[in-house]
């Protein structure tokens, strides 16, 4: 088969299941990392804004509530 290696159906099934589980865990664990990164970027952007920009943002948020 593959370069002289014989891959049984059970071995192939285990390979596929392991790949799917690995992919799912990677997506699940990276979700928290992306959320922390987005929060950090937002904090940095707010730290750079001027007083006038901050007050305008706060006014627009107050209108929505």
N, CA, C and O atoms as CSV, one atom per row, in Angstrom:
chain,resi,resn,atom,element,x,y,z
A,1,UNK,N,N,0.828,-1.171,0.000
A,1,UNK,CA,C,0.000,0.000,0.000
A,1,UNK,C,C,0.883,1.250,0.000
A,1,UNK,O,O,1.403,1.644,-1.044
A,2,UNK,N,N,1.050,1.862,1.150
A,2,UNK,CA,C,1.794,3.117,1.246
A,2,UNK,C,C,3.270,2.809,1.493
A,2,UNK,O,O,3.703,2.695,2.640
A,3,UNK,N,N,4.014,2.681,0.447
A,3,UNK,CA,C,5.445,2.443,0.591
A,3,UNK,C,C,5.775,1.161,1.320
A,3,UNK,O,O,6.770,1.095,2.043
A,4,UNK,N,N,4.962,0.152,1.143
A,4,UNK,CA,C,5.228,-1.126,1.783
A,4,UNK,C,C,4.582,-1.255,3.151
A,4,UNK,O,O,4.646,-2.327,3.752
A,5,UNK,N,N,3.958,-0.193,3.665
A,5,UNK,CA,C,3.287,-0.275,4.958
A,5,UNK,C,C,1.847,-0.719,4.750
A,5,UNK,O,O,1.150,-0.217,3.868
A,6,UNK,N,N,1.421,-1.648,5.557
A,6,UNK,CA,C,0.042,-2.127,5.471
A,6,UNK,C,C,-0.778,-1.425,6.548
A,6,UNK,O,O,-0.481,-1.543,7.737
A,7,UNK,N,N,-1.803,-0.700,6.134
A,7,UNK,CA,C,-2.644,0.053,7.061
A,7,UNK,C,C,-3.993,-0.646,7.146
A,7,UNK,O,O,-4.733,-0.716,6.164
A,8,UNK,N,N,-4.303,-1.163,8.332
A,8,UNK,CA,C,-5.561,-1.885,8.516
A,8,UNK,C,C,-6.721,-0.887,8.603
A,8,UNK,O,O,-6.508,0.297,8.865
A,9,UNK,N,N,-7.930,-1.366,8.385
A,9,UNK,CA,C,-9.092,-0.471,8.515
A,9,UNK,C,C,-9.213,0.140,9.918
A,9,UNK,O,O,-9.622,1.292,10.061
A,10,UNK,N,N,-8.861,-0.624,10.939
A,10,UNK,CA,C,-8.918,-0.102,12.311
A,10,UNK,C,C,-7.858,0.992,12.493
A,10,UNK,O,O,-8.119,2.013,13.130
A,11,UNK,N,N,-6.688,0.779,11.944
A,11,UNK,CA,C,-5.629,1.789,12.026
A,11,UNK,C,C,-6.026,3.068,11.300
A,11,UNK,O,O,-5.769,4.171,11.783
A,12,UNK,N,N,-6.652,2.912,10.141
A,12,UNK,CA,C,-7.111,4.073,9.376
A,12,UNK,C,C,-8.200,4.821,10.149
A,12,UNK,O,O,-8.206,6.051,10.189
A,13,UNK,N,N,-9.115,4.077,10.758
A,13,UNK,CA,C,-10.174,4.694,11.556
A,13,UNK,C,C,-9.579,5.463,12.736
A,13,UNK,O,O,-9.998,6.585,13.019
A,14,UNK,N,N,-8.608,4.867,13.422
A,14,UNK,CA,C,-7.954,5.545,14.539
A,14,UNK,C,C,-7.241,6.815,14.072
A,14,UNK,O,O,-7.247,7.828,14.771
A,15,UNK,N,N,-6.641,6.757,12.913
A,15,UNK,CA,C,-5.946,7.921,12.355
A,15,UNK,C,C,-6.936,9.061,12.093
A,15,UNK,O,O,-6.664,10.215,12.426
A,16,UNK,N,N,-8.064,8.736,11.505
A,16,UNK,CA,C,-9.083,9.750,11.197
A,16,UNK,C,C,-9.673,10.327,12.484
A,16,UNK,O,O,-9.814,11.543,12.615
A,17,UNK,N,N,-10.017,9.450,13.436
A,17,UNK,CA,C,-10.608,9.911,14.702
A,17,UNK,C,C,-9.619,10.805,15.451
A,17,UNK,O,O,-10.009,11.844,15.985
A,18,UNK,N,N,-8.372,10.420,15.496
A,18,UNK,CA,C,-7.355,11.218,16.175
A,18,UNK,C,C,-7.211,12.591,15.519
A,18,UNK,O,O,-7.077,13.600,16.211
A,19,UNK,N,N,-7.238,12.629,14.196
A,19,UNK,CA,C,-7.146,13.905,13.485
A,19,UNK,C,C,-8.324,14.816,13.774
A,19,UNK,O,O,-8.145,16.016,13.982
A,20,UNK,N,N,-9.523,14.261,13.789
A,20,UNK,CA,C,-10.736,15.052,14.067
A,20,UNK,C,C,-10.704,15.583,15.497
A,20,UNK,O,O,-11.003,16.754,15.730
A,21,UNK,N,N,-10.348,14.738,16.447
A,21,UNK,CA,C,-10.285,15.163,17.850
A,21,UNK,C,C,-9.220,16.253,18.030
A,21,UNK,O,O,-9.443,17.230,18.744
A,22,UNK,N,N,-8.089,16.085,17.395
A,22,UNK,CA,C,-7.019,17.076,17.481
A,22,UNK,C,C,-7.473,18.420,16.915
A,22,UNK,O,O,-7.214,19.467,17.509
A,23,UNK,N,N,-8.142,18.389,15.781
A,23,UNK,CA,C,-8.653,19.610,15.162
A,23,UNK,C,C,-9.662,20.302,16.075
A,23,UNK,O,O,-9.602,21.516,16.267
A,24,UNK,N,N,-10.597,19.518,16.640
A,24,UNK,CA,C,-11.639,20.079,17.507
A,24,UNK,C,C,-11.039,20.694,18.768
A,24,UNK,O,O,-11.442,21.783,19.174
A,25,UNK,N,N,-10.093,20.019,19.384
A,25,UNK,CA,C,-9.453,20.555,20.587
A,25,UNK,C,C,-8.678,21.839,20.281
A,25,UNK,O,O,-8.701,22.788,21.065
A,26,UNK,N,N,-8.007,21.859,19.159
A,26,UNK,CA,C,-7.272,23.061,18.761
A,26,UNK,C,C,-8.194,24.250,18.584
A,26,UNK,O,O,-7.879,25.352,19.033
A,27,UNK,N,N,-9.333,24.040,17.932
A,27,UNK,CA,C,-10.307,25.127,17.751
A,27,UNK,C,C,-10.864,25.593,19.085
A,27,UNK,O,O,-11.002,26.792,19.329
A,28,UNK,N,N,-11.183,24.634,19.943
A,28,UNK,CA,C,-11.786,24.956,21.235
A,28,UNK,C,C,-10.813,25.730,22.128
A,28,UNK,O,O,-11.201,26.718,22.751
A,29,UNK,N,N,-9.549,25.287,22.194
A,29,UNK,CA,C,-8.557,25.961,23.024
A,29,UNK,C,C,-8.157,27.316,22.465
A,29,UNK,O,O,-7.853,28.230,23.231
A,30,UNK,N,N,-8.151,27.462,21.148
A,30,UNK,CA,C,-7.739,28.744,20.570
A,30,UNK,C,C,-8.819,29.805,20.721
A,30,UNK,O,O,-8.519,30.995,20.616
A,31,UNK,N,N,-10.053,29.416,20.961
A,31,UNK,CA,C,-11.155,30.373,21.115
A,31,UNK,C,C,-10.871,31.341,22.264
A,31,UNK,O,O,-11.051,32.549,22.111
A,32,UNK,N,N,-10.433,30.826,23.402
A,32,UNK,CA,C,-10.111,31.672,24.556
A,32,UNK,C,C,-8.930,32.581,24.270
A,32,UNK,O,O,-8.915,33.736,24.695
A,33,UNK,N,N,-7.940,32.067,23.553
A,33,UNK,CA,C,-6.767,32.856,23.213
A,33,UNK,C,C,-7.160,34.022,22.317
A,33,UNK,O,O,-6.687,35.141,22.513
A,34,UNK,N,N,-8.017,33.770,21.339
A,34,UNK,CA,C,-8.462,34.842,20.438
A,34,UNK,C,C,-9.263,35.897,21.194
A,34,UNK,O,O,-9.132,37.088,20.910
A,35,UNK,N,N,-10.081,35.486,22.142
A,35,UNK,CA,C,-10.876,36.433,22.931
A,35,UNK,C,C,-9.968,37.324,23.776
A,35,UNK,O,O,-10.187,38.533,23.861
A,36,UNK,N,N,-8.954,36.734,24.398
A,36,UNK,CA,C,-8.015,37.535,25.208
A,36,UNK,C,C,-7.239,38.504,24.334
A,36,UNK,O,O,-7.002,39.646,24.726
A,37,UNK,N,N,-6.845,38.055,23.158
A,37,UNK,CA,C,-6.096,38.911,22.243
A,37,UNK,C,C,-6.952,40.085,21.762
A,37,UNK,O,O,-6.460,41.211,21.680
A,38,UNK,N,N,-8.217,39.838,21.445
A,38,UNK,CA,C,-9.120,40.901,21.000
A,38,UNK,C,C,-9.355,41.909,22.127
A,38,UNK,O,O,-9.400,43.114,21.880
A,39,UNK,N,N,-9.506,41.423,23.362
A,39,UNK,CA,C,-9.703,42.320,24.505
A,39,UNK,C,C,-8.469,43.188,24.732
A,39,UNK,O,O,-8.587,44.368,25.062
A,40,UNK,N,N,-7.306,42.610,24.558
A,40,UNK,CA,C,-6.061,43.364,24.737
A,40,UNK,C,C,-5.931,44.451,23.670
A,40,UNK,O,O,-5.521,45.571,23.974
A,41,UNK,N,N,-6.279,44.123,22.417
A,41,UNK,CA,C,-6.224,45.126,21.349
A,41,UNK,C,C,-7.190,46.268,21.613
A,41,UNK,O,O,-6.859,47.431,21.381
A,42,UNK,N,N,-8.388,45.943,22.098
A,42,UNK,CA,C,-9.383,46.966,22.407
A,42,UNK,C,C,-8.879,47.876,23.525
A,42,UNK,O,O,-9.046,49.094,23.455
A,43,UNK,N,N,-8.269,47.298,24.549
A,43,UNK,CA,C,-7.725,48.076,25.659
A,43,UNK,C,C,-6.624,49.007,25.172
A,43,UNK,O,O,-6.568,50.170,25.571
A,44,UNK,N,N,-5.745,48.494,24.308
A,44,UNK,CA,C,-4.666,49.317,23.777
A,44,UNK,C,C,-5.211,50.454,22.916
A,44,UNK,O,O,-4.707,51.575,22.976
A,45,UNK,N,N,-6.231,50.170,22.122
A,45,UNK,CA,C,-6.820,51.205,21.262
A,45,UNK,C,C,-7.460,52.298,22.112
A,45,UNK,O,O,-7.338,53.483,21.799
A,46,UNK,N,N,-8.137,51.905,23.182
A,46,UNK,CA,C,-8.762,52.893,24.060
A,46,UNK,C,C,-7.726,53.714,24.801
A,46,UNK,O,O,-7.965,54.887,25.090
A,47,UNK,N,N,-6.589,53.130,25.112
A,47,UNK,CA,C,-5.529,53.869,25.798
A,47,UNK,C,C,-4.931,54.939,24.881
A,47,UNK,O,O,-4.436,55.957,25.366
A,48,UNK,N,N,-4.972,54.724,23.577
A,48,UNK,CA,C,-4.404,55.676,22.619
A,48,UNK,C,C,-5.356,56.800,22.242
A,48,UNK,O,O,-4.926,57.811,21.687
A,49,UNK,N,N,-6.646,56.639,22.536
A,49,UNK,CA,C,-7.589,57.653,22.077
A,49,UNK,C,C,-7.515,58.917,22.943
A,49,UNK,O,O,-7.191,58.857,24.129
A,50,UNK,N,N,-7.820,60.048,22.327
A,50,UNK,CA,C,-7.787,61.321,23.029
A,50,UNK,C,C,-9.016,61.460,23.914
A,50,UNK,O,O,-9.958,60.674,23.808
A,51,UNK,N,N,-9.004,62.457,24.785
A,51,UNK,CA,C,-10.144,62.700,25.655
A,51,UNK,C,C,-11.406,62.968,24.838
A,51,UNK,O,O,-12.494,62.504,25.181
A,52,UNK,N,N,-11.243,63.722,23.757
A,52,UNK,CA,C,-12.391,64.047,22.902
A,52,UNK,C,C,-12.972,62.777,22.274
A,52,UNK,O,O,-14.190,62.599,22.236
A,53,UNK,N,N,-12.101,61.905,21.786
A,53,UNK,CA,C,-12.561,60.648,21.191
A,53,UNK,C,C,-13.248,59.769,22.228
A,53,UNK,O,O,-14.267,59.142,21.941
A,54,UNK,N,N,-12.685,59.726,23.437
A,54,UNK,CA,C,-13.263,58.908,24.503
A,54,UNK,C,C,-14.655,59.412,24.875
A,54,UNK,O,O,-15.587,58.623,25.029
A,55,UNK,N,N,-14.788,60.720,25.018
A,55,UNK,CA,C,-16.098,61.272,25.374
A,55,UNK,C,C,-17.124,61.033,24.269
A,55,UNK,O,O,-18.288,60.751,24.554
A,56,UNK,N,N,-16.702,61.142,23.015
A,56,UNK,CA,C,-17.618,60.877,21.898
A,56,UNK,C,C,-18.069,59.410,21.909
A,56,UNK,O,O,-19.243,59.117,21.683
A,57,UNK,N,N,-17.138,58.501,22.171
A,57,UNK,CA,C,-17.480,57.075,22.241
A,57,UNK,C,C,-18.442,56.818,23.396
A,57,UNK,O,O,-19.409,56.071,23.247
A,58,UNK,N,N,-18.179,57.433,24.544
A,58,UNK,CA,C,-19.053,57.240,25.709
A,58,UNK,C,C,-20.455,57.809,25.442
A,58,UNK,O,O,-21.454,57.222,25.861
A,59,UNK,N,N,-20.525,58.938,24.753
A,59,UNK,CA,C,-21.819,59.512,24.427
A,59,UNK,C,C,-22.599,58.585,23.496
A,59,UNK,O,O,-23.795,58.368,23.689
A,60,UNK,N,N,-21.924,58.045,22.498
A,60,UNK,CA,C,-22.613,57.154,21.548
A,60,UNK,C,C,-23.071,55.867,22.240
A,60,UNK,O,O,-24.118,55.322,21.893
A,61,UNK,N,N,-22.303,55.382,23.206
A,61,UNK,CA,C,-22.716,54.192,23.953
A,61,UNK,C,C,-23.894,54.502,24.859
A,61,UNK,O,O,-24.772,53.657,25.036
A,62,UNK,N,N,-23.930,55.696,25.437
A,62,UNK,CA,C,-25.026,56.078,26.322
A,62,UNK,C,C,-26.331,56.195,25.528
A,62,UNK,O,O,-27.403,55.905,26.058
A,63,UNK,N,N,-26.249,56.609,24.287
A,63,UNK,CA,C,-27.451,56.728,23.448
A,63,UNK,C,C,-28.056,55.352,23.174
A,63,UNK,O,O,-29.276,55.225,23.072
A,64,UNK,N,N,-27.234,54.344,23.058
A,64,UNK,CA,C,-27.710,52.997,22.752
A,64,UNK,C,C,-28.410,52.352,23.928
A,64,UNK,O,O,-29.256,51.477,23.738
A,65,UNK,N,N,-28.071,52.769,25.150
A,65,UNK,CA,C,-28.646,52.129,26.353
A,65,UNK,C,C,-29.852,52.821,26.837
A,65,UNK,O,O,-30.445,52.405,27.832
